[in-house]
Amino acid sequence: MLVEIPKTPVEELTTPFLEFQKIRIFIKREDLNDPLLIGNKFRKLKYNIMAAREVGADTLLTYGGAYSNHIFATAAAGKRYGFKTIGLIRGDELNANSNPTLKAAADFGMTFVFLSRQKFSDFKSHLTFPIHLKGKIYTLPEGGTNREAIQGCAEIIEEITIPFDILCTPIGTGGTMVGLLKGLAGQKEVWGFSALKGNWMDDYIKTLLIQEKMKVTNFRTFSENDFGGYGKFNSTLINFIKWFHIEKKIALDPIYMGKMCFRVWEMLKNDQIAIGSTLVLLHTGGLQGIEGFNKRYHTELPTSNTGKKP
């Protein structure tokens, strides 16, 4: 089974103060690759879908939080490519109608197993299924990062044909960043902006590189120190995302892309990026989660989610 991902454009973001600093910024619009399997999630799923079919699986099983882009994308992929899907969801107080992400995944045909946070943690530690599950199951990890996902993300590099110095990406489970490093094969620099607080991400990326038998050092990681950690935000972030949409006509999610772009703009304002540099920002998607975010926090962030079924 071949899985084709449409190529997406690389667009320049023009800003007067960048011209003064002779800095150019481009954005790789992976948010435009598909209305549902959007951004890096499609890249991560590509070779996993092909592998699942090769081993004769008829069911994709994965796990994660109630607002997970990966849960949504796996459900949509199952619908499109003919797999049943099962999602093990953190939070036994939840149900299929708890938020737009779960509701959409259920509409795509995903079966849910809701686990208490302790049972979910135990499952992640041992990967022992808590119930008897029927079907020929192909398991995808939380966030979708595995060898097949890294291979898919490496192909992004083939579509960036402009000369650049630094490629910037958000980091969740690290697969996208390691894929970019694999595609670059030691060339250029990759900056990863973690959605989580703490200074452990650098060592974590190094661990993934060792697992992939990659000896590269052309990267930096930045922890989420501006807003308090994963899923945290304040009015400064919300206003920046709205400003970015007005100025650049591009929607950003508040978990990954919004925070990365905010940090990059702060670095630009504080002269922390060398004069004459060319940066490429990888838009990793994440837009499907904005509807649930808006509903939960009454933020009214812009979204380009079409809501079309696969």
N, C-alpha and C positions, 0 to 999 in steps of 0.2 A: 504493500500500500504506500503510494507516494503522497506526501503532504506538502502542498505548495503554499508558500507564504509570499504574498505580493511585496514587491520592493517599495520602499518608502523614501520620500525625498529628504534631502539635507538642505535646510533653509538658513539663511543668514539673519541674525537678529541685529538690527542697526540701532545704535544708541549714540547720541552726540558725544558723551564723555568717553566712549570707547574709541572714537575717532581721534580724540585728543591724545589718548594713551597708545594709539596705534595697536589696539587689541581688537581682534575679530572673534565673534562668537557665532557659532552655527548650532542648530539643533537638529538631531536625527529623529524624524517624526515617526517613531515606531507606534505612536498612538493612532496612526492612520492605517495600520496594516490589516485591520479587520474590525468590524463593528462589535464583535463579541470576544473573540480570542485575541484580545487587544494587547499590543506591546510585547514585552519580554515573555509573557505567559505563553503566547503562541510559539515563540522560539523554543521555550523550555519543553513544550508539549510535542513538538514536531517529531523528534526521533523516538520519544516515548510511545507515541501512538503507533508508529511504524514497528517498534519492538514488540508492543503488545499484540499486534496482529501476527507478527512472525512466530510468536510462541503459542499462538492459538487461544489467547485470552479473549473472553467475551465481556469482562467487567473491569472497569478502572476503579480502584479504591485509593482514596487519599484522606488526609486529615488536616485539621486546622481550626482557626477561630471563626466566629460567626460572621465576620465581615471580610473574610479572606478572598482576595482576587483569584487566588489559585483554586479555591473551591468552586467559585463561579465558572472559571475557565475550564476546569475539568468536566463539570456538568455540561457545559456548552459543547465541548469537544466530543463527549460521549454521544450526545444527541446528533451531532453532525456526522460522526464517523461510525456510528452503529454499535456503540458499546453501552452496556448498562453501567451505572455509576453508583458508588457508595461513598458517602462522606461521614467520617467520624468527627464530630463537632464538639469542641470544648465548651461545656456549659450545659448541665442537665436541666436547667430551668428554661431552656430555649425550646422553640418549635419551628416548624417550617415557615411560619408566617411572622417570625420575630423581627425580621428586617428585610429590605428589598433584595439583599444578596442571597439569603436563604430561600426567599420566595421564588426568585428567578431560577435558582439551582433546582428547586423542587419542580418548577414548571418544565425544566429541561429533562426531568425524569430521575433526578438523583434521589436515592434512598438515604435517609439520615439515621445515624446512631448517635444520640446525644450522651456525652460522658461528663461526669463531674470533673472538676479541675484536677482532683487527685488521681482519678482513674485515667484521665487523659495523660497526665504526667507519667503514670506508670506504663501506659501503653507506649509512649514515646521512648521510654527507657528500655523496654524489652521487646517492643513490636510483636507482642502476642495478642492476637485478635480477641476481644472480650466476648464475642458471641460466635456462634456457628454461622458462617457466611457462605452462601451458595454461589456457584459459578466458578469459572476459570479466571482467577483474579490476577491482575497486574497491579502492583502497589506503587504508588507515587508518594514520595516523601512530602512532608509539610513544606509548603513554598515551592515544591517542584524541583529542587536542586539535586541532581545526580549527574552521572557521566553523560547521559543522553542529552540532558538539559544544557550542560556546558558546551557540548558539540553544537547544539542549535544556536546558542548565543554567540559562539565564535564566528558564525557566518555573517553576523551583522557587519563585521569589519570589511567584508567584500563589497559592501554597498557604500562605504565612505571613501569616495575617490578624491576628495579635496585634500591638499596638504594641511596637516594640523600638528600641534605640539602636545596638547593634553586632551584626553577623552574623559569626560565626567559622567559617572553613573550613580544612581542611588544603590544602596545595598540593603537587602533584607536577609536572605539566606546565603548570599554570596555567589550563587551560580552564575549570574549575569556578569559580574566583574571578572570571575575566573575565566569565563568564556571569552570575554573581550581580550584578556591577557593572552589566552591561547591563540586567538585570531591574529594578534599583533606580533606574536613570537619574539618578544623582547624589544620591539621597536616602540617609539613614542612613550608617552606617560599615560597611565590611567589613574584617575583620582576617584575614589569611592566614598560616597557620603552615606554613612550608616543611618538607618531609621531608629537605631537603638542607642541609648546612652552607655557610657563606659568605654574604656580604652582597650578592650579585648579584641576588637574586630581585626586589627592588624595581624595578630597571632592566628586568628581563626582563618583568615584568607591564606596565610602561609601554610596552615594545615591542609586546606583544600588543594593548594598547589602541590604539596608533597604527595597527596593522594593521586593527583593527576600526573605525577612524575614530571612536573614543570619546574624548571630552574630559572625563574625570572625575578627581577627586583625592580622593575620599572613601574612601581605603583606607590600610592599613598592612600591612607584611609583617614577619614574624619568622623569622629563620633558626634552624636546628636546632643550638643550641649546648649542649644539655644532655647529649646521649648520644653525640656523635661523628660524626653524619652519617647518611646514608641506610642503613637496615637495621641500624644499630648500636643496642645496648641494654645495660642492666645490671639488676641486681636491683631497683633503685629503680623503674624503669619497670614491670617485671613485677609487682611487688607492688602498684603503683598500679592497674594494669589489673585485677588480681584483686579489689582493694578496691572499685573502681568497679562491678564486676559484682555483688559481694555487696550493696553499698549501693543501687545504682540499678537492678539487674537488667538491665543493658545490657552486651553484649559489645563490646569495643574491639579493633581490630587494633593490633599494636605498631609498624607502619611509619608510619601516618598519624594515625588517631583517638586512639590511646593517647598519643602525644606531644603532640598539640594539647591534649587535655583536661588532661594533666599540667601543661602550661605555663599554661593558664588558671587552674587551681587554685593554682599557685604565685603567680600575679599577684594572685589574690584574697587569699591569705594575707599577701602583702606590701603590701596596700593600693594596688595599682597600677591598680585599676579604680575609677572614680569612684562615690561613694556615690549610690544611687538609680538606677543604670544597669540596663537590661534587656538581657541578652545572649541570642542564639539561637545554639546550636552546631549546625552542619550535620553529621549523621552520614553520611559518604560511603560506608559499607559496608566493603569490604575484608575481610570475614570469611572468605571462601573460602580466603584465604592462611594462616589460622591453623593449619590442619591440617598444612601443610607446615612451618611455622615450629616447631610443637611437635615434629614428627618430627625436624627437623634439630637443634634446640637442647634438647630434652627439658624444655620449659617448662610444659606442661600448662595453657596459657591457655584460658579458657572461649570457646566458639564457639556461635553459633546457626545455623551452616551445616547445611542439611537434607540436602544431597547428592542431591536429587531431579534426575532428568533432565528436560531441557526438552521 
